[in-house]
């Protein structure tokens, strides 16, 4: 993978890597060495675009871990973790980007969303009365924040509509079950929005 096509953010307690999918050359995808477990796992992915995103996420993990490529497993809630490494990990992809965030000391989450997706049809599933907006970018910020908070929480289920509220300034999200305020950060990427949490 050409490192020039990856944006690396050295954050307080974490490192975030973002890669535009279209910048990754096909030869890099084809020659990336997967583990035996990953080869079996990727055989079950039928969609070629999804396979490409999946391999790029592994390339970013390897890049962030300075060439180390530990096995990535998944908890029952879908959260990825590194089998032979104590680092915390989160992975996300949109139609345009793949993002990976890793921390040795803090739980982390990342979500990236393409703004062209028709989110208006599902907004009633995740936006509560305090968050009502008709602004498309704000809808995506809300969705992205709630997806990220869902990934970072250690619960088998979270009701994003009733248990989470994003502040008006989009800097925090309140999780009512534990009365916790969680800081959130955003990065705008062309027609995409990315949200990350370091907790």
N, C-alpha and C positions, 0 to 999 in steps of 0.2 A: 504494500500500500504506500502510495506517495504521501509522505507526511505533509507536503504542501497543501493537500486537499482536506486536511483535518484542522479544525480550530480547537486548540487546547486552552482551557480556562483553568488556571491554578487558583482555586478558591480557598477560602479559609476552611481548613479541615477536609477538603475534597478536591478532586480533579475531574473536570468535565471535558469530554471529547465529543465534537459534533462534526459529522461528515455529510456532505451533499452526495446523495446516492449516484447521481449522474456523473460525478467526477471520478468515480472509481472505475478503473479500466477492467474489462472483462478478463484479461489475462491474470490480473491480480486475484480476482475471484476464483478462477479456475485453478490457480497454483497454490492457493492458501491451504496449508496442511491442517486438516481437521483431525481430532482425536477419533478413535474407533467408535466411542459412544456417540460423538457428534455425527459421524457418517451414518450411523443407524438412525439417529433422530432426524437428519435432514432428508432421508429417504421418504419419511412420512409427510413431508411438506410437498404438496402438489403444485402450488402456485409458484412460478419462476420468479416473480417480483419478490414474493415473500422469502424465497430461498436466498435471493441476493441480499435482502435486508438482514437476514439471519446471519449470513457469513460476514457481512460488513460489521455487525455488532461484535462478532468474535475477533475480527481484525482490530477493532478499537480497544477491546479488553486487552489483547496482547500488547498493543502499543502503550496503553496506560500502565501496564505492569512490566514495562521495559523488556519485552520479549518473552516473558513467562506466559504460558497458556494453560492455566488450570482448568479442570473440568467445571463447567457451569451446570448446576442442577437447579431444580425448582421445588419450592415448598408447595403444599397442597393449595394455597391461595394464589399460585402462579408467580410468586416472587422469586427471582433468580438469586442464587448464592454460589460462591466459589467453594468447591469441595475441599481443596487442599490449601486454602488461604483464608485468613480471618477477615479480610477486607469486606466492606459492605458494597453492594453493587445494585445498580438499577439500569435498565435498558428501555429505550423507547424508539419508535420509528413512525414516520408519517410517509406519505407518498414520495416526499422529497429528501428527507433527512433521517439519519440514524444518530442517536445520542446515547452515550454511556457515561455514567457518573460512578466514581469509586472513592471510597474513604477508608482509611485504616482505623479511624477512631469514632466515626459517627454514622448513624443510619442515614441513608440517602434515598432520594427518589427523583426521577426525571420523567417528564411527559412532553412530547412534541406533537403538535396538531397542525394539519393543513387547514388554513382559514377558508378555503373554498368548499369545504365539506358542508352539507346542508344541516347545520346544527339546530336551526330554528324548529325543526320537526321533533326534536327530542328534549328541548329546553325544559319542558314541564317535569321531566324526570329528575332534574338535578338543581334547578334554580328555585330557591324558596322566596317567600314574599319580600324579605329584606334585600334581595339581590336583583329584583326585577330591572331589566334593561332591554332596550330594543337595538342597542348598538352592537353590530356584528363582532367587532374586535373584543368588546367587553364580554360577550357571550363566550367567545373562545378562551379568554383569560379565565373566566369562571370554570369552564369545562376542564381546561388544562390543570388548574390548581386543584380541582377536586379529584382528578385522575391521579395526580402526584400524591395527594394526601392519602388516597386510598392505598396506593402502593407502599407508603411508609408506615402506615398503621399496622399493628400486629394482631388484628382481629380477623376472624374468618369472614365476617360480613360487616359492612358499614352502609348505612342508608345516607347516601350523599345529599338527598333532598332535605331530610329532617335533622341530620346530625352534624352537618357542616355548613358554615356561613363564612363567605369571603368578605373581608372588610371593604368598605367603599373605595379605599385607596389601593386595593389589590395587594397589600403588603403582608397581610396575615390571613389565616383561616382559623376559625374557632371550631373545635371539635367538642360538641356538647356532652358526649358520653363521659369524658374525663375533665371537662371544663378547661381544656388546654388550648392555648394560643400558639399556632405554628407559623413561623416566618416563611414566606414564599418569595421567590425571585423569578423574574421573567427575562427572556432574551427574544427579540424579534428577528426572524430569519426570513427575509423576503416575504413570501405568502404563508409563513408558518409562525407559530408562537410556541416557545419552549418555556416550561416552568420547571424549576428544580427546588428541592427542599434538602437542607442539611440539618439533622436533628440530633 
